[in-house]
Every structure is written in structure tokens, then in C-alpha cells.
Amino acid sequence: MKSLGYIGAFFGGAIAGAALGILMAPEKGSETRVKITDAVEDFMKKHNIKLSRKEVDDLVDDIQDVTEDE
């Protein structure tokens, strides 16, 4: 149950961070997506959460879609 709290906090922080990063980043979107993907992978390793690279890429795409809707 504690891991669900971590995941919920991560998603909330990831969405907020991605939105701010995309809005304020001086870099191209593709470079920003790579940075977000790397941050997600680092978080996953730190908390021993297993996802494939495709699942991480899908998560990044979902975050991007949410931030574009706002």
C-alpha cells in the first residue's frame, strides 16, 4: 500500500514538472521528452519499480497529452 502512495506522488509530481518543463524549456520538445523519460527511469530504479522502456515512453506520452490539454 505504501508503494501506491509513492506512485501517486510520482504521477502528480511528474505531471506538474512536465507541464512546467514543457512550458518553460528553451529546448526542443524531443529533447525535453528525453529528459522526462530519463527522470522517470531514474525514479523507477530508485524505487525498484519495473516497467519496460515502451511503458515508460507511453507514460511520457500520456503526461505530454495531459499538459497539452491544459
C-alpha positions as a printed Julia matrix, in Angstrom:
70×3 Matrix{Float64}:
  0.0    0.0     0.0
  2.89   2.34    0.69
  4.13   1.89   -2.89
  0.78   3.21   -4.17
  1.45   6.42   -2.25
  4.83   6.71   -3.93
  3.32   6.09   -7.34
  0.54   8.64   -6.77
  3.03  11.23   -5.57
  5.28  10.48   -8.51
  2.49  10.89  -11.07
  1.37  14.15   -9.51
  4.91  15.49   -9.45
  5.63  14.19  -12.93
  2.58  15.89  -14.39
  3.33  19.18  -12.67
  7.02  19.01  -13.54
  6.36  18.04  -17.12
  3.87  20.86  -17.57
  6.3   23.43  -16.19
  9.22  21.95  -18.04
  7.45  21.94  -21.38
  6.12  25.45  -20.93
  9.41  26.95  -19.79
 12.0   24.8   -21.54
 14.26  26.55  -24.03
 14.89  23.21  -25.73
 13.06  21.34  -28.45
 10.17  19.13  -27.39
 12.0   15.96  -28.38
 14.92  16.87  -26.1
 12.53  17.66  -23.27
 10.77  14.3   -23.71
 14.12  12.51  -23.47
 14.9   14.32  -20.21
 11.47  13.45  -18.79
 11.9    9.81  -19.84
 15.31   9.68  -18.16
 13.87  11.2   -14.96
 11.06   8.62  -14.96
 13.57   5.79  -15.41
 15.75   7.11  -12.57
 12.72   7.27  -10.27
 11.71   3.73  -11.25
 15.18   2.37  -10.48
 15.37   4.22   -7.18
 12.04   2.77   -6.01
 12.53  -0.65   -7.63
  9.51  -0.34   -9.94
  9.78  -2.45  -13.07
  8.48  -1.08  -16.39
  9.74  -1.64  -19.9
 11.17   1.21  -21.98
  7.96   1.14  -24.07
  5.8    1.53  -20.95
  7.96   4.46  -19.79
  7.71   6.06  -23.23
  3.92   5.61  -23.14
  3.84   7.24  -19.7
  5.82  10.21  -21.0
  3.45  10.5   -23.96
  0.46  10.42  -21.6
  1.98  13.18  -19.48
  2.61  15.22  -22.62
 -1.0   14.75  -23.74
 -2.29  15.92  -20.37
 -0.12  19.03  -20.43
 -1.18  19.91  -23.98
 -4.85  19.75  -22.96
 -4.3   22.32  -20.22
